[in-house]
Every structure is written in C-alpha cells, then in structure tokens.
Amino acid sequence: MSEFIWIKKTLFLTTSFLALLCGYGTQADVNQVTGWSCSGPKNATLDADSQANLDTLLKSLADKAPKNNGFSQTHAGKGGKRLYGLAQCRGDVSAADCRHCLRNATWTSSAQCGARREGIVWLRWCLLRYSDAIFFGTWDRAGIAKVNQTTPLEDPNVVPSGVDLMNGLVGTAPRHVSMFDTNAVGVGPLERRFGMAQCTRDVDPAGCRECLVAQLETFRARIGNRRGWEIYGSSCSLWYHDYRFYFDSVTANQGDTLIPVFNKMDYVLPFFVSNYRFIICPFGCRWEEVLSELV
C-alpha cells in the first residue's frame, strides 16, 4: 500500500511539474456577468415605438457583432426616439462564444436596465452599451475593477516586470486594427504573468491609449499590486493574472457557460477616473445601486 502511495505522489509531482513547465499555469476562462450600469429613473417606461427601437437595436448588435470580427455599432429609430448602441467581444474569443455572450448581455440589459435611457453591461467576454445620446468616438471614463480577496500581493521583485508588461500593452493595443493585444513575461524559472488590453473600436488610437493610461493609473492608485485583477471600462479594459486566461483563436470555447452572479471571493470596485471616487461592493450589491452612491 505504501508503495502505491509513493508511486501516486511521484506521478502527481511529475505531472504538476510538466504542467508548470509547458503551460505556466494555464486555466480555463469562464464567461460571467461582471457588472452593469443603468442611467435614468428606475421606474421608467417606454412607449411602443421606443420599446421597439430598443429591442431592434439590441438584437441587431447581438446579431451583427459576431459576424464582424466581434464589433458592431449602429442606431435604431428616428428623431427624439433614436437610440445608439455598441457591442464588442473580447479579441480572443470565437465567433460562437461572441454570439452566446452578447445574447446573455442582451438578456442582462433587459432584466437590469429595463426601459432606462442608457445602459452598459459587462461580461467577461463582451460588452453591450446603448444610449439615447450619441457616444461613438469619445472615450468614456467610467468603469469597474475586480480583484479577488484571496489573491496575494505581488512579489516586490516581480512588480516592475508586471508594470512593464501592462505599460507595453497600453502602447501596443492602440496600434492594432482590433484595438486588442496580449502578452506575457517570465518572472522566474516556472512563473509568468499574463496581460491583455482592449479598446472599443469606435475610438481612435490616440483615444484608446489615453483611456488605457487613465484606467491603469487609477488601478494602481486604488487597488495596489495584486497578482490578479481586471478592469472593465466603457471604452477600454485591462486584465492581469498569474495564469494564462486568454484563448488562442483555435482553442476558444464553442459555447460559453454563463455565471450570472458575482464571485463571492471578489470585490467589485466601481470608480471614475476624473475624481478617483470608488466604493467596495460586497457580494450581493447591485452595480446600479453602487452608481447611485457615486453620483
């Protein structure tokens, strides 16, 4: 019996070593609702034409973005009832995952924002945004930051490498047509750090860079040097982890599993870059309630 246990442990250690050597801590990435923001009266109602415009807009965005490399911006309606919308998927997810994510985003928007005059929904793999005011081409300062309560602080010797990694992505992502980039850096014999940056494709490269710089500076000031964090903005987002969380184009999941709640281990930290206000939102707090406290 003892011999069997020894062999079992040896195989486990060997397998773990090879996984670290080859994958550097690769983990499956799972789609989930990260948060939402809704503006306007909670008890707002729409007339039949306005409701039809909103339904048409959300459906159009969810249908067109997966067929257009994960991005779509459009409008629906005329005159004072016109609505503007934008949908974008993360640059590493497949068209199938993009489609599923945006369908979930549409459902979440309808459930949480209802007839409100503007809203944005963030999922891990996509975002969906609409408004009765045109916002295309102007980067927005609002966003939310996620950090796991149990995530340890970064080794002080690793911090400069992590900062350089994310600063590099701030510079390279705006230069891509997709406004998206990933990279990794070795921080020891068996450790790496992985980063990703993305802007919505309605903004120009200069606006993309300004947005990423602002988000990154705010993150550093408010959350600190954690090993893992994610920032979701209206116009740009950043991710940093000690495991490979993004997909290759050939390995993206075909159909996501939605987790429509916040992880109990997470803090959600809404902030506004302009004045650096933020609030810690414990499990169960709705994002729209947090926004009302910040206004």
GUTI-294143 format. One record per residue (C-alpha): residue number from 1; x, y, z. Coordinates in Angstrom, 2 decimals. Each point is the difference from the previous one (the first is absolute). Example, Ala and Ser with C-alpha at 12.3 -4.5 7.8 and 13.67 -1.06 7.14 Angstrom:
2
[vexvex 1 [12.30 -4.50 7.80]];
[vexvex 2 [1.37 3.44 -0.66]];
// end
This chain:
295
[vexvex 1 [0.00 0.00 0.00]];
[vexvex 2 [2.76 2.41 0.90]];
[vexvex 3 [1.73 -0.74 -3.29]];
[vexvex 4 [-3.17 0.87 -1.91]];
[vexvex 5 [-0.28 3.32 1.84]];
[vexvex 6 [3.62 0.82 -0.80]];
[vexvex 7 [-0.55 -0.71 -3.71]];
[vexvex 8 [-3.18 2.08 0.03]];
[vexvex 9 [1.79 2.95 1.56]];
[vexvex 10 [2.89 -0.31 -2.44]];
[vexvex 11 [-2.35 0.03 -2.97]];
[vexvex 12 [-1.87 2.98 1.43]];
[vexvex 13 [3.17 2.00 0.53]];
[vexvex 14 [1.29 -0.87 -3.46]];
[vexvex 15 [-3.29 0.97 -1.62]];
[vexvex 16 [-0.13 3.26 1.95]];
[vexvex 17 [3.56 0.83 -0.97]];
[vexvex 18 [-0.70 -0.60 -3.70]];
[vexvex 19 [-3.17 2.10 0.18]];
[vexvex 20 [1.95 2.89 1.47]];
[vexvex 21 [2.83 -0.43 -2.47]];
[vexvex 22 [-2.23 -0.15 -3.07]];
[vexvex 23 [-3.08 2.01 0.95]];
[vexvex 24 [1.22 2.44 2.61]];
[vexvex 25 [-3.23 -0.35 1.96]];
[vexvex 26 [-2.52 0.03 -2.83]];
[vexvex 27 [-3.60 -0.02 1.29]];
[vexvex 28 [-3.33 -0.17 -1.78]];
[vexvex 29 [-1.67 3.38 -0.46]];
[vexvex 30 [-3.71 0.07 0.81]];
[vexvex 31 [-2.44 2.66 -1.10]];
[vexvex 32 [-1.96 1.85 2.69]];
[vexvex 33 [-1.91 3.21 0.60]];
[vexvex 34 [2.43 2.52 1.45]];
[vexvex 35 [-2.34 2.95 0.55]];
[vexvex 36 [-2.41 2.46 -1.53]];
[vexvex 37 [-0.80 3.70 0.05]];
[vexvex 38 [-3.45 1.46 -0.66]];
[vexvex 39 [-0.86 3.71 -0.17]];
[vexvex 40 [-3.42 1.56 0.34]];
[vexvex 41 [-2.99 -0.56 2.30]];
[vexvex 42 [-0.36 -3.58 1.25]];
[vexvex 43 [-3.74 0.04 -0.69]];
[vexvex 44 [0.42 1.36 -3.54]];
[vexvex 45 [-2.36 -1.24 -2.69]];
[vexvex 46 [0.22 0.14 -3.76]];
[vexvex 47 [-2.72 0.55 -2.53]];
[vexvex 48 [-0.52 -2.67 -2.61]];
[vexvex 49 [2.24 1.64 -2.63]];
[vexvex 50 [2.88 0.60 2.43]];
[vexvex 51 [-0.20 -3.56 1.34]];
[vexvex 52 [0.04 -1.33 -3.54]];
[vexvex 53 [3.08 2.14 -0.75]];
[vexvex 54 [1.82 -1.35 3.06]];
[vexvex 55 [-0.88 -3.60 -0.82]];
[vexvex 56 [1.08 0.48 -3.61]];
[vexvex 57 [3.27 1.64 1.03]];
[vexvex 58 [1.04 -2.69 2.49]];
[vexvex 59 [-0.90 -2.82 -2.37]];
[vexvex 60 [1.89 1.63 -2.85]];
[vexvex 61 [3.13 0.46 2.10]];
[vexvex 62 [-0.06 -3.59 1.24]];
[vexvex 63 [-0.52 -1.33 -3.53]];
[vexvex 64 [2.53 2.15 -1.86]];
[vexvex 65 [3.02 0.12 2.33]];
[vexvex 66 [0.90 -3.72 -0.22]];
[vexvex 67 [-0.05 0.28 -3.80]];
[vexvex 68 [2.20 3.12 0.02]];
[vexvex 69 [3.04 -1.21 1.93]];
[vexvex 70 [-1.74 0.60 3.31]];
[vexvex 71 [-1.06 3.63 -0.40]];
[vexvex 72 [-3.08 1.96 -1.03]];
[vexvex 73 [-1.31 3.52 0.47]];
[vexvex 74 [-3.35 1.17 -1.33]];
[vexvex 75 [-3.18 1.91 0.79]];
[vexvex 76 [-3.72 -0.60 -0.10]];
[vexvex 77 [-2.97 2.36 -0.22]];
[vexvex 78 [-0.40 3.57 -1.19]];
[vexvex 79 [0.06 3.49 1.48]];
[vexvex 80 [-0.35 0.24 3.77]];
[vexvex 81 [-0.61 -3.74 0.28]];
[vexvex 82 [3.28 -1.02 -1.62]];
[vexvex 83 [2.26 -2.28 2.06]];
[vexvex 84 [3.70 -0.68 -0.54]];
[vexvex 85 [1.72 -3.25 0.85]];
[vexvex 86 [3.34 -1.79 -0.02]];
[vexvex 87 [0.96 -3.63 0.54]];
[vexvex 88 [3.48 -1.46 0.22]];
[vexvex 89 [1.47 -3.36 0.91]];
[vexvex 90 [3.41 -0.67 1.44]];
[vexvex 91 [2.53 -0.40 -2.77]];
[vexvex 92 [0.95 -3.59 0.85]];
[vexvex 93 [-3.45 -1.62 0.10]];
[vexvex 94 [-1.57 -1.89 -2.90]];
[vexvex 95 [-2.95 1.21 -2.03]];
[vexvex 96 [-2.18 -2.62 1.69]];
[vexvex 97 [1.02 1.16 3.46]];
[vexvex 98 [-0.50 3.60 -1.06]];
[vexvex 99 [-3.54 -0.76 -1.13]];
[vexvex 100 [-0.88 -1.83 3.22]];
[vexvex 101 [1.56 2.73 2.15]];
[vexvex 102 [-1.92 2.80 -1.70]];
[vexvex 103 [-3.26 -1.90 0.27]];
[vexvex 104 [0.63 -0.26 3.73]];
[vexvex 105 [0.91 3.70 0.08]];
[vexvex 106 [-3.27 0.87 -1.75]];
[vexvex 107 [-1.97 -2.02 2.54]];
[vexvex 108 [1.89 1.61 2.90]];
[vexvex 109 [-0.55 3.48 -1.42]];
[vexvex 110 [-3.73 -0.58 -0.31]];
[vexvex 111 [-0.23 -1.52 3.47]];
[vexvex 112 [2.09 2.60 1.82]];
[vexvex 113 [-0.46 3.23 -1.97]];
[vexvex 114 [-3.49 -0.56 -1.36]];
[vexvex 115 [-1.25 3.26 -1.53]];
[vexvex 116 [2.82 2.19 1.31]];
[vexvex 117 [1.31 2.57 -2.50]];
[vexvex 118 [3.53 -1.43 -0.07]];
[vexvex 119 [1.83 -3.05 1.21]];
[vexvex 120 [3.14 -2.06 -0.25]];
[vexvex 121 [0.54 -3.64 0.88]];
[vexvex 122 [3.43 -1.56 0.51]];
[vexvex 123 [0.56 -3.71 -0.32]];
[vexvex 124 [3.42 -1.57 0.17]];
[vexvex 125 [-0.01 -0.59 -3.75]];
[vexvex 126 [-2.05 2.92 -1.35]];
[vexvex 127 [-1.69 3.32 0.66]];
[vexvex 128 [-3.28 1.49 -1.18]];
[vexvex 129 [-0.78 3.71 0.21]];
[vexvex 130 [-2.88 2.22 -1.10]];
[vexvex 131 [-1.09 3.60 0.54]];
[vexvex 132 [-2.44 2.60 -1.26]];
[vexvex 133 [3.02 2.31 -0.52]];
[vexvex 134 [2.67 -0.67 -2.59]];
[vexvex 135 [3.26 -1.16 1.63]];
[vexvex 136 [1.92 -1.51 -2.90]];
[vexvex 137 [3.62 1.12 -0.27]];
[vexvex 138 [0.29 1.55 3.48]];
[vexvex 139 [1.67 -2.09 2.65]];
[vexvex 140 [-1.83 -0.25 3.30]];
[vexvex 141 [1.63 0.16 3.44]];
[vexvex 142 [-2.39 -2.27 1.94]];
[vexvex 143 [0.89 -3.57 0.85]];
[vexvex 144 [0.18 -2.74 2.61]];
[vexvex 145 [2.99 -1.89 1.40]];
[vexvex 146 [0.00 -3.58 1.29]];
[vexvex 147 [2.54 -1.53 2.35]];
[vexvex 148 [-0.30 -3.27 1.89]];
[vexvex 149 [0.13 0.41 3.77]];
[vexvex 150 [2.29 -3.02 0.33]];
[vexvex 151 [2.41 1.05 -2.74]];
[vexvex 152 [3.38 0.65 1.65]];
[vexvex 153 [2.02 3.14 -0.51]];
[vexvex 154 [2.61 -0.22 -2.72]];
[vexvex 155 [3.58 -0.80 0.93]];
[vexvex 156 [1.79 3.38 0.17]];
[vexvex 157 [2.66 -1.39 -2.34]];
[vexvex 158 [-2.68 -0.81 -2.58]];
[vexvex 159 [-1.89 3.30 0.16]];
[vexvex 160 [2.26 1.85 -2.49]];
[vexvex 161 [-0.41 -2.81 -2.55]];
[vexvex 162 [-3.79 0.07 0.40]];
[vexvex 163 [-0.10 3.78 -0.36]];
[vexvex 164 [2.17 -0.17 -3.13]];
[vexvex 165 [-2.25 -2.70 -1.43]];
[vexvex 166 [-3.15 2.07 0.38]];
[vexvex 167 [1.67 3.23 -1.11]];
[vexvex 168 [1.12 -1.84 -3.10]];
[vexvex 169 [-3.56 -1.10 -0.78]];
[vexvex 170 [-1.22 3.57 0.50]];
[vexvex 171 [2.37 0.94 -2.80]];
[vexvex 172 [-0.58 -2.92 -2.38]];
[vexvex 173 [-3.77 -0.60 0.18]];
[vexvex 174 [-0.91 3.39 -1.57]];
[vexvex 175 [2.26 -0.78 -2.98]];
[vexvex 176 [-2.03 -3.06 -1.00]];
[vexvex 177 [-3.08 0.31 -2.18]];
[vexvex 178 [-1.77 -2.20 2.54]];
[vexvex 179 [1.04 2.31 2.87]];
[vexvex 180 [0.97 -3.21 1.84]];
[vexvex 181 [3.23 -1.61 1.13]];
[vexvex 182 [1.33 -2.63 2.41]];
[vexvex 183 [3.46 -0.71 1.33]];
[vexvex 184 [1.83 -1.87 2.74]];
[vexvex 185 [3.24 0.38 1.91]];
[vexvex 186 [2.14 -2.53 1.86]];
[vexvex 187 [0.57 0.85 3.65]];
[vexvex 188 [1.91 -3.10 1.08]];
[vexvex 189 [0.94 -3.51 -1.14]];
[vexvex 190 [-3.62 -1.22 0.10]];
[vexvex 191 [-2.09 3.14 0.31]];
[vexvex 192 [-1.47 2.46 -2.44]];
[vexvex 193 [-2.42 2.92 0.09]];
[vexvex 194 [-2.62 0.47 -2.69]];
[vexvex 195 [-1.61 3.23 -1.15]];
[vexvex 196 [-2.64 1.15 -2.45]];
[vexvex 197 [-1.29 3.40 -1.13]];
[vexvex 198 [-2.90 0.98 -2.24]];
[vexvex 199 [-1.83 3.14 -1.10]];
[vexvex 200 [-3.37 0.29 -1.68]];
[vexvex 201 [0.56 0.49 -3.72]];
[vexvex 202 [-2.01 3.19 -0.25]];
[vexvex 203 [2.85 2.01 1.58]];
[vexvex 204 [3.16 0.99 -1.89]];
[vexvex 205 [3.50 -1.22 1.00]];
[vexvex 206 [0.75 3.18 1.96]];
[vexvex 207 [-3.24 -0.29 1.95]];
[vexvex 208 [0.65 -3.69 0.61]];
[vexvex 209 [3.40 0.71 1.50]];
[vexvex 210 [-1.33 2.85 2.16]];
[vexvex 211 [-2.75 -2.25 1.31]];
[vexvex 212 [2.37 -2.87 0.86]];
[vexvex 213 [2.46 2.34 1.69]];
[vexvex 214 [-2.78 1.51 2.12]];
[vexvex 215 [-1.39 -3.40 1.00]];
[vexvex 216 [3.44 -1.35 0.88]];
[vexvex 217 [0.92 3.04 2.08]];
[vexvex 218 [-3.29 -0.23 1.88]];
[vexvex 219 [0.52 -3.69 0.61]];
[vexvex 220 [3.46 0.54 1.45]];
[vexvex 221 [-1.27 2.71 2.33]];
[vexvex 222 [-3.02 -1.91 1.31]];
[vexvex 223 [0.67 -3.74 0.04]];
[vexvex 224 [3.75 -0.48 0.31]];
[vexvex 225 [2.33 -2.70 -1.26]];
[vexvex 226 [-2.18 -3.10 -0.05]];
[vexvex 227 [0.96 -3.09 -1.97]];
[vexvex 228 [-3.34 0.04 -1.77]];
[vexvex 229 [-2.42 2.76 -0.97]];
[vexvex 230 [-2.38 1.08 -2.74]];
[vexvex 231 [-1.22 3.45 -1.01]];
[vexvex 232 [-3.14 0.32 -2.13]];
[vexvex 233 [-0.66 3.41 -1.50]];
[vexvex 234 [-2.55 1.50 -2.35]];
[vexvex 235 [2.73 0.62 -2.59]];
[vexvex 236 [2.98 -2.12 1.06]];
[vexvex 237 [0.89 -2.92 2.26]];
[vexvex 238 [3.10 -1.66 1.46]];
[vexvex 239 [0.70 -3.42 1.52]];
[vexvex 240 [2.99 -1.32 2.00]];
[vexvex 241 [0.45 -3.48 1.49]];
[vexvex 242 [2.61 -2.49 1.09]];
[vexvex 243 [-1.51 -2.65 -2.30]];
[vexvex 244 [-0.83 -0.04 -3.69]];
[vexvex 245 [-3.66 0.97 -0.16]];
[vexvex 246 [-0.40 0.95 -3.66]];
[vexvex 247 [-0.63 -2.28 -2.95]];
[vexvex 248 [1.82 -0.76 -3.19]];
[vexvex 249 [-2.31 0.43 -2.97]];
[vexvex 250 [-0.02 -3.79 -0.52]];
[vexvex 251 [-0.70 -0.85 3.64]];
[vexvex 252 [-2.87 2.37 0.81]];
[vexvex 253 [-2.99 -1.75 1.56]];
[vexvex 254 [-2.91 -0.75 -2.27]];
[vexvex 255 [-2.89 1.16 2.17]];
[vexvex 256 [0.58 1.61 3.35]];
[vexvex 257 [-1.25 -0.84 3.47]];
[vexvex 258 [-1.55 3.10 1.52]];
[vexvex 259 [0.40 0.74 3.70]];
[vexvex 260 [-2.49 2.86 0.56]];
[vexvex 261 [1.15 0.94 3.51]];
[vexvex 262 [3.05 1.59 1.58]];
[vexvex 263 [2.58 -2.42 1.40]];
[vexvex 264 [-0.26 -0.02 3.80]];
[vexvex 265 [3.75 0.44 0.19]];
[vexvex 266 [0.01 3.21 -2.03]];
[vexvex 267 [-0.06 3.67 0.79]];
[vexvex 268 [-1.60 2.16 -2.65]];
[vexvex 269 [1.47 3.49 0.08]];
[vexvex 270 [-1.86 2.53 -2.18]];
[vexvex 271 [1.95 3.16 -0.67]];
[vexvex 272 [0.07 3.15 -2.08]];
[vexvex 273 [3.39 1.05 -1.33]];
[vexvex 274 [-0.87 3.69 0.16]];
[vexvex 275 [-0.29 0.20 3.78]];
[vexvex 276 [1.32 -3.34 1.23]];
[vexvex 277 [-3.08 -0.82 2.05]];
[vexvex 278 [-0.63 -3.68 0.62]];
[vexvex 279 [-1.96 -2.35 2.23]];
[vexvex 280 [0.46 -3.63 1.01]];
[vexvex 281 [-3.07 -1.99 -0.99]];
[vexvex 282 [-0.37 -3.27 1.98]];
[vexvex 283 [-1.73 -3.07 -1.39]];
[vexvex 284 [-3.67 0.66 -0.67]];
[vexvex 285 [0.28 3.74 -0.67]];
[vexvex 286 [-1.38 1.02 -3.37]];
[vexvex 287 [2.17 2.17 -2.22]];
[vexvex 288 [-2.82 2.47 -0.66]];
[vexvex 289 [-0.31 0.57 3.76]];
[vexvex 290 [3.71 0.73 0.21]];
[vexvex 291 [-0.26 2.56 -2.79]];
[vexvex 292 [-2.73 1.86 1.86]];
[vexvex 293 [2.34 0.38 2.98]];
[vexvex 294 [2.71 1.45 -2.22]];
[vexvex 295 [-2.05 2.63 -1.78]];
// end
